[in-house]
Amino acid sequence: MTKFSTNEKILAVMRYEKGSESLKSIAKSIGIHHSVFLNGIRQYEHHGEKAFIKSYTSYPAQIKLDV
């Protein structure tokens, strides 16, 4: 799956919520399967914009080796 920025994901959901385009047409235009896009819409409806913000931390290799 192609990676999208948080803003691009929100814009795609907004296109769907506006109602002028179908779920499948938007998913096809951005290059993902419609079920993946539907999952993103549901996450957005439940969590808002926080649904698309990555909540992980990248640790340096040395810290990983120490653990």
C-alpha positions in Angstrom: 0.0 0.0 0.0 1.2 3.5 -0.8 2.0 5.7 2.2 0.1 8.9 2.5 0.6 11.9 4.7 -1.9 12.6 7.5 -3.3 15.5 5.5 -3.8 13.4 2.4 -5.7 10.8 4.4 -8.0 13.5 6.0 -8.6 15.0 2.5 -9.7 11.6 1.1 -12.1 11.1 4.0 -13.5 14.6 3.6 -14.1 13.8 -0.1 -16.1 10.8 0.9 -18.1 12.7 3.6 -19.0 15.4 1.2 -21.0 12.8 -0.7 -20.1 13.7 -4.2 -17.9 10.7 -4.8 -18.3 7.0 -4.0 -16.1 5.1 -1.6 -14.8 2.8 -4.4 -14.0 5.7 -6.7 -12.0 7.6 -4.1 -10.1 4.4 -3.1 -9.3 3.7 -6.7 -8.1 7.2 -7.3 -5.7 7.1 -4.4 -4.6 3.5 -5.2 -5.8 1.5 -2.3 -8.5 -1.2 -1.9 -11.9 0.1 -0.9 -12.0 -2.1 2.3 -8.8 -0.4 3.5 -10.2 3.0 2.8 -13.5 2.1 4.6 -11.4 1.1 7.6 -9.7 4.5 7.5 -13.1 6.2 7.4 -14.3 4.3 10.4 -11.2 5.1 12.4 -11.6 8.8 11.5 -15.3 8.7 12.6 -14.3 7.2 15.9 -11.0 9.0 16.7 -11.0 12.1 14.5 -7.8 13.4 13.1 -5.8 11.5 15.8 -6.6 8.2 13.9 -4.0 9.1 11.3 -1.2 10.3 13.5 1.5 7.7 14.2 1.9 7.1 17.9 5.2 5.2 17.9 8.7 6.2 18.9 11.8 5.4 17.0 14.6 4.3 19.3 18.3 4.2 18.4 20.0 0.8 17.8 22.0 1.0 21.0 19.0 1.4 23.2 17.4 -1.6 21.5 20.5 -3.7 22.0 20.6 -2.7 25.7 17.1 -3.8 26.3 
